[in-house]
């Protein structure tokens, strides 16, 4: 049995964790995986207490743009798979590559701390098993892959609400809405999907928004929208102009449906991929309301001076990065997110990496797999004292590369680790190729 001081500790068995496990395995790097739940899948495992998916949840990107390249989804899988199909996929991925044997399931990581201040320090990991028993061991390095969509970002509202006030993380089934007057706060992808669920059960459904959005249909010319185009590279300003014009041909102008005009250009925030929300708004099933000013009993007052009465307010306000087992300073946390080289590597330490702390339209799980490939090659290069690994170690001390692709992303918490897919994947692949 390999001594823990020769192993990498890998935290999480969701998509990014499984990508990390596969790449560490492939490169012959000893590691120990930890997963708080009893099986793989992460948030896509609805049986996981930390899962934030709901019964009707599906991918908003198509399967061919999302899957792991070395393990394609079956032809029988839908273009936009449900969480049930995705859990089957992750279980099959783990079984095919025999990844489960590397994990301790039902084991929560409580604390991760460096043994010393040295860049090549060992890492002390404290864990808790299903029986509440604690264990402490030192590991050669740490790869954090516990996901980014588990810790609710619940806003505070002025006043008091007499009905139910929930975050979408608590939503599982549309029965929640039966015969209720429902207000959904936020029109991101989850907010719009859940609003479409609610129209079939609720007495009424409104959606409160503070900014404008770009709405992308799931199908264009009969094909998944994210699989159309993209072969011709255009300057950002031209792509924004052309794509926003084409989009209006398919969806119309959301301002006509009551949404504010976006105060930003297309691709400067994540688009809403939904073919049904504008349909239901156009049919009067969903009303668009302004940002909330205050709550008063069952009445919600909006900033445009209007008001409405509701039984349930559901906050579709996203999630916070959550690495509760690790001091923020160790991850070089700056403002709303850690400042990591290529959104992966902590500058101070040789073997402290994060997988999955990246968002980009169309990045898919293959983009996370490429992160894992780079991490595995880098750790292997450090062990072999390769000059290419030393060069990456120097590069990650800064300054960081520009991964925006020329787009001016909104300065929002959920956009703090947003990158341009093409620029990002090219940078990660280039760094990985240098370590081959």
C-alpha positions, 0 to 999 in steps of 0.5 A: 500500500502506498504511503499517503505522503506519496499520494495526492489527495483528490477531493470530490467525485463529480465531473471534475473529480472524476476527470482528475481521478482519470488523469492521475490514474492515466499518468501513474500518479498515486492518489486517494479520492475522498467523496462525502456522498456514497457514490459518484456524480456530484451535483448530478446525483440527485440522491446526494444531500448536497445536490442542487439539481431538481427533477426536471433538470437537464443540461443546457449544453448539448451532449456532444459539446459537453461529454468527455472525448475519450468516453462519448455518451451513447447515441440513445442519450438525448441531445440535452440529457436529464440528470438521470442520464448524466448520473448513469453516464458518470457511473459508467465512466467511473466503472469503465476506468475502475475509478471507484477503487481509488475513492473513500466514499461517505468521507468528508474532508474537514480540513486541509492545511500545509505542514510547512511554508515550503512550496513543496510542503506536504498537506495535512488532511483531516477527514470524517467518515460515516460513523463520525470517526476522524482521521488525519494523514499527510499527503504529497499534494491536494487537488480540490474538485468539490464543485462550484454549485453547492453553496447557495448565494441567498440575498437579503431583502428589506422587510419581512415575508409572511410566505415561504422564502426559499433558494432554488437549491431547496427546489426538487419538484414542481409540486412545491408550486401547487396552487401558489402565487409564485415569484422567482427572483432572477432570470438565469438558466435555473430561474427560467427553467424553474419558472417553466416548471411552475406554470403547470402547477402554480396559481400565478408565476412572476419573475423578478429581474434586475438586468437584461438577458440574451436568450438562446434557443436550444435548437437552431436550424434543427440542431443543438444551438451550441453545435452550430457555427463556431468554425470561423473565428471572428473579432469579439466586436463582430461576433457580438454584433452578428450573433445578437442580430441572428439571435433576434431572428429566432427569439425576438427582442426580449425587451418586448416581453418586459425585460430590461435592455441588456446594459452589456453586449452579448457574451459578456455574461452567460446567456440563458439557454431556454426555448420555453421561457419567452413562449410562456411569457408571450402566452401570459403564463409568466409575468416579468417584474422589476427588481425587489424593493422590499417585502411586507407580509405577502406583498412584494414591492418592486423598484418600479413602484408596482407590487404583487402578492405571493405565497412563495418567493424562490431566489434563483440567485446562484451559488458561492465558491465554497472551500470550507476546509481550506484557509482562503489565503492559501488559495490566493483569494482575491475579491470574489474568487481565488486568483489561480494560474489558469484558474487551476494552480495556487501560486505559492504551492507546488502541489495545490490545484483546483479543478472545475473553478472555471466557467465559459460558454461551451467549455464542457466537461472536456475543458475540465478534463484538460485541466486535469490532464495539465495538473497530472502532467505538471505533478509528474514533471515535478517528480521527474524534475523536468525543466518544463515543470520548473517553467510552469512553476515560475509562470504560475507565480505571475503575471496571469495571462489574459483569458478573456478573449477580448470580452469585457465580462460583467463584474459579478460574483458568478462571473469572477472566474469566467473565461473565453472558451477558445482562449482558455482551452488553447492556453491549457493545452499549450501548457500541457503540451509543454509538459509532454 
